[in-house]
Amino acid sequence: MPGPEWHAPRSLEEALELRAQLGMEAPVVAGGTFIGILTAMRMLQPSAFLALRWVPGLDQIEVIDDELHLGALVTHRSLERSPEVAAGWRVLVDTFATVASPRIRNVATVGGVLADADYASDPPAVLSALGARVRLRGPAGEREVAVRDLILDHYETAIGEDELLLETIVPAAPRHASYTKFRTRSSEDRPCVGVAVVAESDDGGRCRDLRVVIGAVAARPQYLPDVCALAENETLGAELGREIGERYAAGVEAVSDLRGSEPYRRRIIGVLIRRAIEQMAQAA
């Protein structure tokens, strides 16, 4: 049997034409880490691939009008080592530095980890909590989609069959932001639970906006705005952290897999949220 065709456009215009022509028949390859796994396991046997590696301009990290712009081909390692990201979005450096191993981070990309919609990933939760959005382009033009709305289900996103994800845009960082990853196996393992917590507070220490997003426990990152609203105009502390943690543990969707059962995950969620909010209160 002949192998799949390999399309390697040298411009964005050529890549968009091929995407519109081939659609879902040709999976898009950015870093190739996840596509490689699926292909090796024969879970994916396409007739063609569309590789973006040689499309110029998709590997840029820029700060424009206080927002961080991450090209689709920016690698985890490049982000981890970027002085621009470290200066304004330290939580992203801390998050991406926990992904797998340096071997993987050297090739895995920001655009790829979002477009793959693999639930057992670290970055989607923290990008969602930060209010990030992605820029998509297709024959009908460009549009922006919040990361919170991008992932629809297991391996399913809002990216159209004729669209490409060009960049991720992260707003100015909030006063407090953290990401906690809980592993049940090796240090390079995917998360059993990932907890992203972002908070804005006034000069008096009262919370003005709390966003808690749970990753790696269900098909898409879990955000419960009604529970987060409990912190509005309140001072962050142990009791509030415990209540929000307990409500999240009871209210989120959760699966059982080889990294942990549903009840185990719920218990971990409650503990990690409480600890994160306590640490924010101490740092305030």
ABEGO torsion letter per residue (X at the ends): XBBBBBBBBABAAAAAAAAAAAEAABBBBBAGAAAAAAAAAGABBBABBBBAAABBGAABBBBBGGBBBBBAABBAAAAAABAAAAAABAAAAAAAAABEBAAAAAABBAAAAAAAGBABBAAAAAAAAAGBBBBBBBAAEBBBBBAAAABABBGBBABBAABBBABBBBBBBBABBBBBBBBABBAABBBABBBBBBBBBBAAGBBABBBBBBBGABABBBBBAAAAAAABGBBBBAAAAAAAAAAAAAABBBBBBAAEBAAAAAAAAAAAAAAAAAAAAAAX
